[in-house]
Every structure is written in C-alpha cells, then in structure tokens.
Amino acid sequence: MRPANLIWALIRREIATRFGSGGAAYIWAFIVPISWVGFGIIAFTAIDRAIPISTHPALFLATGILPYVVFRQSVTYVMRSLQTNRRLIDLPGIALFDLFIAYALLEGLTTALVVMLVLTGLTFWLGATGPDALVNVLAIFLFIWLLGSAVGLILVIFAHRYSALTRIVPLALRPFFWISGVFFVAAELPAHWQVMLSFNPLFPAIDELRDAYFSSYISPVFSAETSLLSLGLAFALALGILVKLPFQNGVVAR
Amino acid sequence: MIELSAAATWAPNGKLLLTPTNLIFQTGERVGILSKTGSGKTTLARLLAGIDLPKQGRITRTGPAATILGQENIIHSYMHIGPALQSAAELLGLCPISAPLAAFYFAGMDPQTRLKVDQLSPVQKSVLAFGLSIQRPTNWLIADDRVIPNDPSRTALANALIEHRLMTAGLIVISKNHGLLARYCDRFYVLTSASLMPVDDIRTGQTVLDMDRAA
C-alpha cells in the first residue's frame, strides 16, 4: 500500500500543472464530450438515423460518448504518467505505481465529475427520467475507468521508451469510437457481428450501460464474468510487462 | 553502508559499464570516483543511489535511501516558485512549510515572490533545488559531477550545509574533475575499463586515467 499523502501530493502537483490557475482547462474537459454529443446529434439528423432506444437522441449519444471519453482519457493520461514525470521516479520513495495510482485517480475523479454533470444536466434540461439502475451505471463506469487505466499501464513503459507512442495511441484509439457501440446498440446487429465486436471489451460495457440506464433496452451481449475476466487479463498483462521487460530497470523494481 | 556484491551493469547497446564488483562503502566515508566522460558516471551514481538496479549481482544499502545532489527537475517549471517548492518538499518527504522557507533563505530569495519557476535562471533553480534536497535526512549524498550549485554568492553557505550534513552521512562524488574530488573526498577510486580501481590519492588516479586514455 503506497502512502496516501504521497499520492495526494502527486495529484495536487498534477492538478496545478495540468489545470493551472485559470479555468480554461477545466472547461475544456466539459467542452470535448458535450461537443461530441452535439456533433452526433447533427450527424444523426443529417443522415436521418432514428435512435434505437426510446429516449432523446442527446441522452442516447451521451451514454455512448461519455464512457468512451472515460476510457480514452484514462488510457492516454495513465500512459503519459511516466514520460512526463520521469525525474520524479529518481526520488527515493516514489515508484511507478505511485504515479499510476495518482494519474488513474485524478483522471477517474475528473471524468466522473464530467460524466455526472453532463448526464445530470442533460436529464434536467430534456426533462428525461434518471438512470433505471443507478448502481449498475456506476459499476459500468467504474469498470471502464479500470479497463482504461489497465491499458494505460500496459503502455506506460513502452511510451517511456518510445515517445512517439504518446502520439500514436490516441490515433489508434479512434477506431474504437466507431466500433464500441457509441452510435448503435448490440440489438441492432446480426448475431455474428455481436460476437465479433464483443472481443472489444468496451462494446459490451457500453451496451450494458444503456441496459442499466434505459428501462426499455436489454443488452444481448454483456456478460459480467467475461468483462471481469478481460479486466483481470489487462491488469495481469500490465504487471507481467512491468516485471519482465528488460528496459523497465529503475522504474518498477524498487 | 553501501555494499556491491558482484554487481555489474551494461548499457542498452551492450557496452559494459561496470564489471562484476565487490565493494563496501562505510557510512560516513567521503569517496571520490574519478572517471572520464562517457564511461558511465551517471549510471554508477544511479546504481549507488538505488535508482537503478545492477543487471547482475546486488547492491544493498542500510538506512534511508541516498540523496542525489542537484536534482533541479523536481521543481516543476510550470508552477509558481512557492507552490513548486512545497510540492517538491512533499515528494521528498520534507515539511511543506518550513523546508521551502529554508530553501528561499538559502537562495536569498523572497518567499512572497510571484515568479514562476521557468522565469528563474538555471543557476537560481539549482540553488533552490540544492537548498531543498540537502534538508532530506539521509545516510548518503551522491554527487554526479557537481556537489554544490555553481553560484559564487552561495558557495560558502552551501559548503557549510554539506559539512553539516556530512557529520552523519557519507558522500560519494563521481566526476572527471580531480580538483572537485580532492576538495570533498579522502578515499579515491578510478572508474577505468568498467572497473572500480582503488588508488591512494587523486594524483595517482589521474595518472591511471591518463594511461588508460593513452592506451
């Protein structure tokens, strides 16, 4: 167990450097998902696509875009944690896992605030009903945050060694925006496509989020056991890479 | 005590930087390691400080982890000086109130300054970093080519702080500058052909290094 005051010091240092004294960076955290929801509505209107669940299009899109944002932000920020703080690792008492925990927690708290405010704001603004199963909604967001953090942890050592990765990974994550069920639900797809897309753990998770949020939808693809297994495998792979890779010397093994 | 037990390491390209070495540095010793440029000074400093692990063998330390002198990068450039020092103090395990004040005092700077760290000169930044890191309780100070900041107006005070710290801690200086080693150390080694060779005095060490260079 790492000292809580050290983790807290790392979080405050990151807040001070990432957000600074102005509010622009905080606002930016909200602008990105809200603008994506707006563009989604425009795109749906332009192609005359009806949403597959009986709710407002903005709420349908928000329940797809927000979990994707949580995943993407967790992957990219956790991945950069070592590269942007490599000198801190030289200090006695600070290890890679301290950076990982601090960055994952900060990103989790930031995106949780964004998710809460955007969904609550949309619900009140549209006069819609709240989540059908709030606990399940929170559990899915927790799962997606942990999955993104685990993928970030897998990439962190590689990004430390190959800095180009921090530019490549956000590009590589873009296809997941289209294949993770942000704009559609599993029930719309043929069975073989459901199986194919379920190899991406984000797809059944987003589908289950809609199941939990909207009483009128039941996900045909989500399995809690499979999702937990994918999460366990992701963390096991991350730890395996951190312990076994030859160039992790001085970063992990202290 | 720092004990090297058959400790060896090499660069990612396979170049040997330290052959298997058995050695003990006793707490309180002042050890100077003379080394030419490019022979693995920084690697050795990081090994002795416990930042990196040897590729073979073991290095064991007793007591708190060593402090490497001159780590300016712990003071974040994007922050105001006060909060940056507070943050660095917390990460070093120091009091976030008194430690920055002492660093300001050492640097001769106003603690109320509204400057950002990136508005400081490199020397000012290194003076602040030194003033902070020297406060950390440790059994070993390790210097990679520089013991005190390069600011003549702070030299006397910095040396007084070093001497005070060395009443309870040891010092290992790794440098190509034999004058620097002679100033601070009384036991000497030469890092030559990836081996740590003991020498009686720094002049002998320089001769060994010159012979190695000529060969």
Interface residues (C-beta under 8 A of the other chain):
Chain A: N5 L6 A9 L10 R12 R13 A16 T17 G20 R87 L88 I89 D90 L91 P92 G93 I94 F247 N249 G250 A253 R254
Chain B: P12 R46 A49 G50 I51 D52 L53 K55 P64 A65 A66 T67 I68 Q71 N73 I74 H76 Y78 M79 P83 S87 E90 L91 L92 G93 T138
